[in-house]
Amino acid sequence: MKNVRTNTDIAHQLTLLPDLTPAPNVSARFLLSRDTREIGMRHVAEIRHMLAEQKAARESANVLTLPARADHAA
């Protein structure tokens, strides 16, 4: 089987920097298009959401639910 690249296989350089204005000493190869930044930030948001779900699942698994006591005073 041949290893053929299509237009959908284009790699994107991602950044997590919140400031969209590049520093004067940043190489042109690290400047990103708006689309690439948005794709990267969506990907980061998905990862953060996944990590939050995993953390919530771990924390809920560590909670002990004790049976209610019916013989205590109100």
Order of alpha helices (4+ residues) and beta strands (2+ residues): alpha
